[in-house]
Amino acid sequence: QVQLVESGGDLVQPGGSLRLSCVASGNSFTFDVMGWYRQSPGKERELVASTTLRGRTNYADSVRYRFTISRDNAMNTVNLQMNSLKSEDTAVYYCNGAVYLPGARRADYWGQGTQVTVSS
């Protein structure tokens, strides 16, 4: 029932910019944390950026100062502005929403992913 739908992935030249968006639906709850992960073939999925309800953010060192995450709680969306893109940013980017549950449990919800390719 809960769905996260990403958009904005594209082919872009090195040094270019992209803005990814994720819209959540079907959730009767509010995500405690929303964020973006990425994965390339043969590599583990890694956290790119995340943000809490109150706006606290966390970034991977590799994207800090280049990417900016933002969240609109009223619209149930989270965005990722990506600037100064490098070839190593090429990956499938996944939207994530997480809620913390009783019993020290965490539930994660994922989008299907959107492809970002940085190439000349």
Backbone hydrogen bonds, N-H to C=O, Kabsch-Sander energy under -0.5 kcal/mol:
donor,donor_aa,acceptor,acceptor_aa,energy
3,Q,25,S,-2.7
5,V,23,V,-2.1
6,E,4,L,-0.5
7,S,21,S,-2.0
12,V,117,T,-2.8
15,G,85,L,-3.2
16,G,13,Q,-2.3
18,L,82,M,-2.2
20,L,80,L,-2.8
21,S,7,S,-2.5
22,C,78,V,-1.7
23,V,5,V,-2.1
24,A,76,N,-2.6
25,S,3,Q,-2.2
28,S,26,G,-0.6
32,D,98,A,-1.6
33,V,98,A,-1.8
34,M,51,T,-2.4
35,G,96,N,-2.4
36,W,49,A,-3.0
37,Y,94,Y,-2.7
38,R,46,E,-2.2
39,Q,92,V,-1.8
43,K,40,S,-2.2
46,E,38,R,-2.6
48,V,36,W,-3.0
49,A,36,W,-1.6
50,S,58,N,-2.1
51,T,34,M,-2.9
52,T,56,R,-2.0
53,L,32,D,-1.0
55,G,52,T,-1.4
58,N,50,S,-1.9
60,A,48,V,-2.5
63,V,60,A,-1.6
64,R,60,A,-1.3
66,R,63,V,-2.2
67,F,63,V,-2.3
68,T,81,Q,-2.3
70,S,79,N,-1.9
72,D,77,T,-2.2
73,N,71,R,-0.6
76,N,72,D,-0.8
77,T,72,D,-2.0
78,V,22,C,-1.9
79,N,70,S,-2.9
80,L,20,L,-2.5
81,Q,68,T,-2.9
82,M,18,L,-3.3
82,M,80,L,-0.6
83,N,66,R,-1.6
83,N,81,Q,-0.5
84,S,15,G,-0.6
85,L,16,G,-2.3
89,D,86,K,-1.9
90,T,87,S,-1.8
91,A,116,V,-1.9
92,V,39,Q,-2.3
93,Y,91,A,-0.6
93,Y,114,T,-2.8
94,Y,37,Y,-3.0
96,N,35,G,-2.7
97,G,109,Y,-2.1
98,A,33,V,-2.8
99,V,107,A,-2.2
101,L,105,R,-3.0
105,R,101,L,-1.4
107,A,99,V,-2.7
109,Y,97,G,-2.7
111,G,95,C,-2.0
112,Q,4,L,-0.6
114,T,93,Y,-2.0
116,V,91,A,-2.6
117,T,10,D,-2.3
119,S,12,V,-2.1
119,S,117,T,-0.7
